[in-house]
């Protein structure tokens, strides 16, 4: 599964959490984390990173103000940074077009997390 497919599925999970379950955007982050666990924990190359970028880019673009004192936020953002660091160590030279979209989104997420002191 590629990044854009995972991001699309993640977006549907967020929307379902908000519209059907009445969750706030922040609560939908936790809901999506649970619902998309199979992607987040995937051992398939690139799937975990795609899932983490997707998990964060949706609320980032929706303007979520992260609660930096929240243990969930701290844990999940550190998981994202760890997965992202592994990709950085491997290098970005072999990314396809889909991967380049993911890289742009990941950079936006990193910038946002940095503003909240989560990086």
Protein Blocks (a to p, Z undefined) as FASTA:
>chain_A
ZZklmmmmmmmmmmmmmmmnopafklmmmmmmmmmmmmmmpcbehklmmmmmmmmmmmmm
nopacdfklmklmmmmmmmmmmmmmmmmnopklpcfklmmmmmmmmmmmmmmmmnopZZ
